[in-house]
Amino acid sequence: MSDPDPRLLELLVCPNCHGEVAYVPEESVIECRGECGYRYPVRDGLPVMLIDEADKP
């Protein structure tokens, strides 16, 4: 698996609450640091920023 491009990560926000996100490389997920805390999968180096694909707390 490859990591997402760091330049792309700077542009991303959570599609659910519009909060900041952070990449968690150990789990290969993009984690919302805002209100909702949703976790979005990263597949083949591409973040899948779809609410329906997110793990919800």
ZATI-457105 format. One line per 5 residues: their letters; for each residue x, y, z of C-alpha. Coordinates in Angstrom, 2 decimals, padded with zeros to 5 digits, always signed. Example, Ala and Ser with C-alpha at 12.3 -4.5 7.8 and 13.67 -1.06 7.14 Angstrom:
AS) +012.30,-004.50,+007.80 | +013.67,-001.06,+007.14
***
This chain:
MSDPD) +000.00,+000.00,+000.00 | +001.16,+003.49,-000.68 | +000.59,+006.65,+001.32 | -001.44,+009.56,-000.07 | +000.43,+012.53,-001.49
PRLLE) +001.15,+015.01,+001.36 | +000.08,+017.92,-000.88 | -003.33,+016.27,-001.29 | -003.69,+015.81,+002.46 | -003.24,+019.57,+002.97
LLVCP) -006.36,+020.20,+000.85 | -008.69,+017.63,+002.39 | -011.44,+018.34,+004.90 | -014.06,+016.01,+006.29 | -017.02,+015.87,+003.89
NCHGE) -019.38,+015.35,+006.83 | -018.51,+018.15,+009.29 | -015.89,+020.07,+007.25 | -013.36,+019.61,+010.06 | -009.62,+019.12,+009.70
VAYVP) -008.36,+015.64,+008.90 | -005.14,+013.76,+009.57 | -003.60,+010.70,+007.97 | -003.01,+007.71,+010.28 | -000.42,+005.62,+008.37
EESVI) -000.49,+002.65,+010.77 | -004.17,+002.09,+009.95 | -004.19,+003.57,+006.44 | -007.10,+005.90,+007.23 | -007.86,+009.60,+007.10
ECRGE) -009.29,+010.59,+010.48 | -011.52,+013.61,+011.08 | -010.24,+015.76,+013.93 | -013.45,+017.79,+013.91 | -016.85,+017.15,+015.45
CGYRY) -017.77,+013.82,+013.87 | -014.55,+011.79,+014.17 | -015.30,+009.79,+011.00 | -012.48,+007.66,+009.61 | -012.11,+007.34,+005.84
PVRDG) -010.18,+004.49,+004.19 | -007.13,+004.99,+002.00 | -007.02,+002.51,-000.88 | -004.00,+002.27,-003.19 | -002.78,+005.65,-001.94
LPVML) -006.10,+007.39,-002.63 | -008.32,+008.67,+000.19 | -011.92,+007.49,-000.19 | -013.66,+010.56,+001.24 | -017.23,+009.26,+000.95
IDEAD) -019.48,+009.47,+003.98 | -021.01,+006.08,+003.13 | -017.52,+004.49,+003.21 | -016.49,+006.04,+006.55 | -016.20,+004.23,+009.85
KP) -018.42,+006.14,+012.21 | -017.69,+006.38,+015.96
***
